[in-house]
């Protein structure tokens, strides 16, 4: 489980234990079940990038909801992934390289599956320099996901599939593929962060 989950899970477990001792069995079990659900949300499984030369990997688990031009006017193709409450919410580096920028921006908290979320919601843009390529990952908050956590900083080197952050309780992650790299997924496809190949650099 990701360390960010403990401040949520521990109070629920403690409250459930106290209620159990006090004899409030139903309420105790309810809190224990809620603690289990929260722990499931914060799960952090190991992932193993495939041995594909030049692969650009999915930065998050979830369902592809948009493929098209970048919403911020950059060149390339943007692939948007919606993360439900039931998906793993750890975000991962899609490509090996150097973190060049980490740019948080304030915004609204619309439902994350809408295209407008990538333009208007609170977000953090991460630029990774891999050789001559610039690859962007945009962490987008949703209507429930009010906190974006980014673990990387400018100047840091990352490997493909390495953990770079998470978004709490439902969100959206956009991946900007460089110009000339064609997405190998379609809208509606489910992907796994750090393992699913979104595009290949030729």
Residue, then its C-alpha position, 0 to 999 in steps of 0.5 A: x500500500x502507498x504510504x499516503x494511504x496510512x493517514x486514512x486507514x489507521x484512523x478507520x481501523x482505530x475507530x473500528x477497534x474502539x467501537x468493537x470494544x464498546x460493543x457497537x459491532x455493526x458500526x465497528x464492522x462497517x468502519x473495518x470494511x471502509x478501511x479495507x476499501x480505502x486500503x484497496x484504493x491505495x494499493x501499490x502493486x509492482x509492475x514490470x515494463x515489457x521488453x519493447x525497444x522505444x516503448x512509451x508506457x501507460x502512465x496510469x491504470x484505467x480506461x482510454x477516454x480520449x485520443x486527439x490533439x493536445x488540449x494545450x496546443x502542443x504538437x503530438x497526440x494526447x491519450x487521456x486515461x480515466x481512473x475510477x475509484x477501483x483502479x490503481x492510482x499510482x502514476x508511473x513514468x511512461x519513458x526513461x529520462x530526466x524530469x525537466x519540469x513539474x508545473x502545478x496549476x490551480x483549476x476546477x474539479x469537474x468529473x474527470x472523464x470529460x474532455x473539459x477536465x484536461x483544460x479546466x481542472x486542477x492539474x500538474x504537468x510533468x515534462x520528461x526529456x528522454x534523449x531528443x524526445x519531450x514526453x508530457x504527463x498531466x495529472x488531472x484532479x477530478x470531482x472526488x480527487x482533490x489532491x494531486x501528489x507528485x513525487x518527482x522533481x526537476x533534475x531527477x532521472x527516472x526509469x520507464x515504469x517508475x512511480x512518479x505520483x498519485x491522485x487521490x480518489x478518482x482522476x484523469x491522467x493525460x499522456x502527450x506522445x511526441x509528434x510522429x508516434x502513433x498511439x497503439x490503443x483505442x478509446x475504450x481500451x483498458x491499460x495498466x500503468x507501467x506495463x501497457x504500451x501506448x506508442x513506440x518510438x521508431 
